[in-house]
């Protein structure tokens, strides 16, 4: 059997430790045999996870024969990790083992140097930090996972399951992977990437900044003409001075800021209203539905219609305790008043299950 070893360490995210282990353990070959031999290992037997203390049966010796090494997420990227564990991961990789990180496990894998010069991903909220700490890594926050052959990284949340299913499909075929996906009650492949879960609100500037009043007016008038010439006159500056100060104070250009603000409001309207795409496009300041669809897909990664199907359902059926936030500062509230912007689980989806036959 293919040997999968999940490494554990103090501060390991409990779900990142157990979900991959369970996912590979579910896999069965067509003759019913287990596809993987799954083990958990650690430097010491007792490991403190994010929710409890666990006793790990195997030591680092398990990595010597691992075909796949899984590096789970860590609760704090500043937390120290045993050098012996990092060295064991490097030895396994040099021996030819496949190494995959789950979510913030990319921070642990990055310390080994194995990701230098390669493309990688992690939870979108931690992507900028990973870029700053490890500039040699090409961090892509928009995708669900990155496959570099023997080195793989996944996004946050259920992105790790997307990666696990991808590896199972590569090892055992689509039929085996599809069977595991059915057990997990999730699709074998999800449309779009991690980008659709990112809060696309534009950056703001501190009160007192020379453009603070202009930005506040912009957020309240997204339907207006927000060309640089119009904005420069409102700020009482030349167009060149305005454009330069805008980049200095927001870190982006006026055009990109406006696009993100309009798309952010568009997301909120798709989630919380029944407006058709055409009225939404005009409501948020796009000249046509086609322009809105094109820009929406560029920024969010899916079409407005696909976004609504996924996120409107999850908004209507949000479980108790679901994280909710107010719309971005300055953006008008929608009919429902709030917008789901960070989700802990996969949005509800329609199934193709056949309906029962009618009685005659």
C-alpha positions, 0 to 999 in steps of 0.5 A: 500500500501507498504509505501516507504519514501526517506529521504533528507538532505543537500548535497543529490545527486539529482539523488539518491533522485529522481531515487528510488522515481520514480522507486517505483512509476512506479510499478503497481500491476497486477490489475493496482493499484499502488504498493507503496505509495512514499514520500520524507521527511526531517528534514526541508522543504528546502533541498539543493541537488547537483544541486538545492534547493528542497522543501520537503513536509513531515517531519520526522513523515513520517518515523514512518509508513514507510515500506521501508526507502531509504537513498540516496547518499551524496556529501561529506562523511564529511558533517554533517547530522542532528542527528534527521534524523539518530535517526529516521532511527534507530527507523524505523529499530528497528520497522521492516522497511526495510532500503536501502542506495543508492551509497554513502548513505552507509556513512550516514547509516553507521553513525547509526551503523546499518551496523556494523558487516554486509556486505555492498557496495557503489560506488567502488571509495569510498569503501576504504574510507568507510572501513577506516572510518567504519572498523566494516563494511565488505565492498565489492566494487565488487557487485551491491548490498548487501541484508542483509534482512532488511538492503540493500546497493547499488553500485554507478550509476545504481547500485541503480536501480538494488537494487530497482528492486530487492526489487520490485521483492521481494515485488511484483513478477518478472512480476511487476519488469520486467514491471518497468525495461522495463519502465526504459529501462534496464534489470531486472538483469545485468551480472557481478558486479560493479567490471567490472567498476573499473579501474584495473590499478596496483599501481605505486610508486613515482619517486626516489623509488628503484623500480621505474625504474623496474616498468616502465620497467615492464609496457612496457614489459608485454609480457616478463617473469616477474617472481620474479627471473627475476625481482630481477636480473633486480633490482640487489637484492636477490629475498627475498629482492625484494619481500619484497620491492615490497610489501612495495612500491606498497602494493601488491605482484609482481604476483598480480601487473603483473596480474592487469597490464596485465588485464588492458591492456587487457580491453583496447584492448577489448574495442578499437581493433578487435583482437580475444581473443587468440592474446590479451592473448599473447599480454598482456603476458598470455600463453594461451587464457584460462589463460587470460579468467580465470584471467580476470573473477577473477578480472573483474567479467565477461568474456572477450567476455561479457566485449567486447560486453558491453564496445565496444558498449559504446565506439563506441557510447560514448555521447558528454561529456563522461569521458575519460582517458588515459590508465594507466601510462606506458601501451601501447596505443591502436589503438584508443589511449584512453580507456573508464574507468569510465561510467556514465550510463549503457553500450549499449546492444543488444536487442532481438526485432524482425525484421520487416517482409520482403515484398514479 
